[in-house]
Amino acid sequence: MKISQFVKESYAELKKVIWPGKDDVINSVKVVIISTIIVAAVLGLIDMLLLLGIKAVF
């Protein structure tokens, strides 16, 4: 009895959800890809600088 009630209530809640449109999803994906590239570049630069510093010391 409880499982069927849970399924019914879950289905009712999913009807209330406002799902993002295609444009929203595309814009979000662009932000994630650009952010990932920027963070990767910054971390790569830091890694390179640290490596050069270690090589200079040793």
Secondary structure, 3 states (H helix, E strand, C coil): CHHHHHHHHHHHHHHHCCCCCHHHHHHHHHHHHHHHHHHHHHHHHHHHHHHHHHHHHC
